[in-house]
Each structure stands twice: as C-alpha cells, then as structure tokens.
Amino acid sequence: MSILTITEASRAGISALVASAEAGNDIPLSRHGKVVAEVVSAEEISSLRRDRDTLRDAALVMARFATDTCIRTDLNQAMESFGFTRAELEAEIVADIAAGRA
C-alpha cells in the first residue's frame, strides 16, 4: 500500500482514487509526511462503523458487569431516599398538567 501526498492525490484525480478504493485498495493520504486521511470503499467504512458500534456496546456491557453490585432499588425506595412520597409526586404531575407544563 503506497502513501500518496495530497498533491499526488489531486493530480491523480478523484475518480481514479474512488475506482481504486472500490477495487478494495485503501489509499492513505499524507500531508507533511503524516497520514491525515484515507480513501476507502463504502463497504469498508460501513464495516468499520459496525465494528466500532459493536465494540462500544461490548465495552458498556463489560463496564456494567464489572461495576454491578446486584443491589436493586425499586421506585418506592428511590422516592423515599429523596424524601418524596408517591402522593406528592402525583400531585406535582397533576399541577404541571393543569398549568400546561406537561
């Protein structure tokens, strides 16, 4: 896989770069000796995005698994810990609806 400078890529033309990417050739583009972009096929970028999403989901599952204390709190316990009763919250909802805020 050869690296093209931005200038070389401009001279080659976008259609040549796209045709090469469609054929499965990834084309790294460099500026000042550093790769700053890469021309890849739509199929490749779609696959990379799926992999990224899968890895993000897996990391989230692992983090939740590692930090799960197995202690569950139901709604009544949560309300009690914040100093609310179900009647107070229901009255607040009714007031918001009556005032057009909900």
Backbone torsions as a table, in degrees:
resi	resn	phi	psi	omega
1	MET	NA	116.8	179.8
2	SER	-95.3	144.5	179.9
3	ILE	-92.2	131.8	176.6
4	LEU	-103.9	142.4	171.2
5	THR	-75.8	164.2	177.6
6	ILE	-59.1	-40.3	179.6
7	THR	-62.7	-45.2	178.9
8	GLU	-63.2	-39.8	179.1
9	ALA	-64.6	-39.5	178.3
10	SER	-63.2	-41.6	179.4
11	ARG	-66.7	-37.5	-179.1
12	ALA	-66.7	-32.0	179.8
13	GLY	92.2	147.2	-176.0
14	ILE	-64.6	-36.8	-177.6
15	SER	-65.6	-36.1	178.2
16	ALA	-67.9	-39.9	178.5
17	LEU	-64.9	-43.4	-179.8
18	VAL	-65.2	-43.1	179.3
19	ALA	-60.5	-42.4	179.1
20	SER	-64.4	-42.4	178.6
21	ALA	-64.7	-40.9	177.8
22	GLU	-61.8	-29.6	179.0
23	ALA	-79.7	-0.9	176.9
24	GLY	99.0	7.7	178.9
25	ASN	-95.9	119.0	174.5
26	ASP	-79.5	138.1	-176.0
27	ILE	-122.2	101.5	176.8
28	PRO	-72.0	139.9	178.9
29	LEU	-118.9	132.0	-176.6
30	SER	-118.5	154.8	173.1
31	ARG	-134.9	125.7	-178.7
32	HIS	54.4	40.0	175.7
33	GLY	80.7	1.9	-178.4
34	LYS	-118.4	130.1	177.7
35	VAL	-67.3	123.1	-176.8
36	VAL	-116.4	-13.6	-179.6
37	ALA	-159.7	168.8	177.8
38	GLU	-148.7	134.9	176.5
39	VAL	-92.3	119.6	179.9
40	VAL	-132.3	163.6	179.6
41	SER	-70.8	159.2	177.1
42	ALA	-62.4	-35.4	178.5
43	GLU	-62.8	-42.8	179.7
44	GLU	-65.1	-45.5	-178.3
45	ILE	-66.7	-35.5	177.3
46	SER	-64.0	-42.9	177.9
47	SER	-63.2	-43.0	178.3
48	LEU	-62.3	-40.1	179.1
49	ARG	-66.6	-40.4	177.4
50	ARG	-62.4	-44.2	179.3
51	ASP	-61.7	-42.0	179.1
52	ARG	-61.0	-45.4	-179.8
53	ASP	-64.6	-40.2	178.5
54	THR	-63.5	-44.2	179.1
55	LEU	-64.5	-38.4	178.1
56	ARG	-63.5	-44.3	179.2
57	ASP	-63.9	-41.9	179.8
58	ALA	-63.8	-41.0	178.9
59	ALA	-63.6	-39.6	178.5
60	LEU	-64.5	-44.1	178.8
61	VAL	-61.8	-44.0	-179.5
62	MET	-65.6	-40.0	178.6
63	ALA	-64.7	-42.3	178.3
64	ARG	-64.9	-40.7	179.6
65	PHE	-63.7	-42.0	-177.5
66	ALA	-69.4	-27.5	-175.9
67	THR	-106.1	1.0	-177.5
68	ASP	-72.5	124.7	178.7
69	THR	-92.6	-5.3	-177.9
70	CYS	66.9	11.3	176.0
71	ILE	-94.5	124.6	-178.6
72	ARG	-112.3	142.5	179.2
73	THR	-118.8	126.1	177.4
74	ASP	-86.7	172.3	-175.2
75	LEU	-59.5	-41.8	-179.4
76	ASN	-62.7	-40.4	177.6
77	GLN	-65.2	-41.2	179.5
78	ALA	-63.6	-45.6	179.2
79	MET	-60.8	-43.5	-179.5
80	GLU	-62.0	-40.8	-178.5
81	SER	-67.7	-24.9	176.9
82	PHE	-94.1	0.8	175.8
83	GLY	81.6	26.0	178.8
84	PHE	-114.6	156.4	170.8
85	THR	-113.9	160.3	179.0
86	ARG	-60.3	-38.5	-179.7
87	ALA	-63.0	-40.4	178.9
88	GLU	-64.2	-43.5	-179.9
89	LEU	-67.0	-40.8	178.2
90	GLU	-64.0	-40.6	178.0
91	ALA	-63.6	-38.3	178.6
92	GLU	-65.1	-40.8	178.0
93	ILE	-64.1	-44.7	179.0
94	VAL	-60.8	-42.3	179.2
95	ALA	-65.0	-40.1	177.9
96	ASP	-64.2	-41.0	178.5
97	ILE	-64.8	-43.8	-179.6
98	ALA	-64.4	-32.9	-179.0
99	ALA	-87.1	-0.6	178.5
100	GLY	78.2	19.5	-179.3
101	ARG	-94.5	-1.7	-178.6
102	ALA	-125.5	NA	NA
